[in-house]
């Protein structure tokens, strides 16, 4: 067993590296965190080489890379660039995790919560704020399970762009773009849905309580907004499978425990091997393998 200190190379695409991500990294066992802000793909190669060429192969599992920032596309580009410069064939590799804006861990936690009550292979879902980082990841995970996913946005063309992006990797996925800008859009978007997830910007009401209560077929509602007002009106922050009007409801803190368990577990796992790559799907798989109380 190596006695080397654990080192996390924290690459953030925002100008200032996230304090949240660094605190969670410490709690997950990272002894040293080297944080870089404003990271672009052009900066990746020397940073990766600094990781893989400084420790022997037997100690490289004690070094890992975490990629964060608010821009999912920028984070994904850095993630793929990091992987491009690892040299596993020479046993010069470290484990890597992508969680821009907490999108992968939060989406995984939300979908796991929904899966406690619904058969995700047949579920019909609506993602409000589906063009944001968390919304896109939740849509990806739900579509991978086989259910029908409706992606909502105030601008229909934005939702259509996300649908096309997802179809590039999931050509057979059941996806639909819908507009959610007007008062008449909400009931139509909610029609025949079993699940609704609000994943939009904080402090924005996305689903009035009247519309939620009128959607009689709705079985699970998950609000990931942690700032008042609620994204889904009538859901409390601490709700966790709370029955509100025939619908089981989760608030941001109700999902948050699962999100944090997944986040910390993934970070800790990075230091056990030198060949792990955690993106949305692998983080989701990890989350499902954990024994997290319902």
Secondary structure, DSSP 4 states (H G I P E B T S, - for coil): ---PPPEEEEEESSSS--HHHHHHHHHTT-SEEEEESS--GGGHHHHHHHHHTSS-GGGGGGEEEEEE-S-HHHHHHHHHHHHHH-BGGGTB--EEEE-GGGHHHHHHHHHHHHHTTS-TTT-EEEEETTTSHHHHHHHHHHHHHT-EEEEEESSHHHHHHHHHHHHHH-TT-EEEEEE--SHHHHHHHHTT-SEEEE-S-TT---B-HHHHHH-TT--EEEE---SSSPSBTT--TT-EEEESSSSEEE-HHHHHHHHHHHHHHHHHHHTT-S--EE-HHHHHHHHHHS----
